[in-house]
Amino acid sequence: MAHLSQQIYSIWTEYWPHIALVLSLTISIPTAIHAAMNKSEVRAAIGWVGVILLSPFAGSALYLIAGINRVRKSQIANLRANDAKEQIRYNACPITALDPDFEPQFQSLKTLGDNISHFQLRGGNHVQLLQGGDETYPAMLAAIESATQSIALQSYIFDNDRLGLEFVDALVRAQARGVKIRVLIDAIGVQYSRKPIHHVLRKKGICCALFMPISLLPLSFLQRPYANLRSHRKLLIVDGLIAFTGGMNIREGFYSKYHPQPAQDTHFCLRGPIAAQLMTTFAHDWQFTTKEILGNEFWRQDYDDAPQPHVPARCIRSGPDSFLASTHSMLLGALAIAQHHIRIQSPYFLPDQVLLGALSTAARRGVRVDIVIPKQNNLQLVSRAMLAQIDLAVESGANVWLATGSFNHSKLLTIDNQWSYVGSSNMDPRSLRLNFELDVEIYCRTTAEKISSSIDKEIENADALTLNELQAFPFKKRLLNRLIWLASPYL
């Protein structure tokens, strides 16, 4: 045995470069082929193939962990259109043609949505805009207190802070009244608090689950979806009738009750058929996470009591499954049909070259483009990456505004004061390619005008970003911004 070990050692010391070469080729070539055959974007394919071939062992391991989309191959991707939707009987008929008040190009945008979303555009909805935590959190808590049948709550971040405990107490009281409750929190987002809120919820007897928890066991990534894909959706549906969605997580930093200068955000209270579409989205995510199919107690079918006005709306789901690029496609369509004014507010504005090209083209054909981003961002790396490419928008004639005051987390888009796109999606690679997001398209002049007014108020106190200002940055700052921008798909 000792003689055999000595022979093996001798062979290794003499031929280890050759052995290492053979092993690297054996590992890297199949991995590079997989990346080339499965990546739909040429830049992503080139990047992964380069990393794998230049660093065969580390690059291949990184690709196995963070480069393969296992979620898209899951059975849940094949169940999106059927199981939960069958439990809904809509009173409002699908809208086949928009009112004549809308300019003709919006009919083509509606057709695009028909082909992208599994949901039909339906009227009979009421949309209420909620500004900041001071309007949003009391409305959400009041809805929970009024619940008689069911509560479905989903959030990326649900902090274990004073506000979070208010929500826990309200859920406990609702459960004591016999209300059925399900709470779904992203497994990464829940870690923003120590101790995480799901421990508190479970201790109180609230049914709670974590979306795609990360296992610490060796090789667990081979059996589970990987850590880079997160659920960024924010939903609250009460009794299947009243729903909330938008950009708001559950965090006391957005509530003046606990902070004298809270961060800002925008959320929406929705009634009507749109509530059923939001409930369908939650039910699919819950089934994907827990394998439990939610029963009839979570669904309501009487949507005629939604207050006026009744507006057409529908959900747009996006994520690294069968809905990949849904929001990206909707944004491209909206920018293409704009004739007068595009307003965008985003805390993390990192559109890819296709979207940036569409915005630039709109500006060059005479559409006024206003883009509002925070002057002081809560994520400095993202802020630097934004500044590295924002000059392309400014050069085309778009107006880029640096909002002063409190950090604003809102994700808002309006087209020609007629159409709005709101929800959880940022205009960045993570939201457009990696995260599970949920947005709502709304065909309503009143809603669009309210959102436009909100964005215009931000512009009134914002600083215009000019090319001269960007070019005046020191070389070291511009270089660092560009280096960070290279990593923007994973920020």
KALIN-V974005 format. One line per field, one symbol per residue. burial: + if it has 24 or more other C-alpha atoms within 12 Angstrom, else -. A space follows every 10 residues. Layout:
burial = ???
//
This chain:
burial = ---------- ---------- ---+--+++- ++-+++---- ---++--+++ +++--++-++ ++++++++++ ++---++-++ ---++-++-+ -+----++-- --+-+++-++ -+++-+++++ ++++++++++ ++++++++++ +-++++++++ ++++++++++ +-++++++-+ +++++---++ ++++++++++ -----+++++ +----+++++ ++++------ +--+++++++ ++++++++++ ++++++++++ +++++----- --++++++++ ++++++++++ +++++++++- --+++--+++ +-+--+---+ ++++++++++ ++++++++++ ++++++++++ ++++++++++ ++--++++++ +++---++++ +++++++--- ++++++++++ ++++++++++ +++--+++++ ++++++++++ ++++++++++ ++++++++++ ++++++++++ ++-+++-++- -+-+++---+ -------+-- ++-+++-+++ +
//
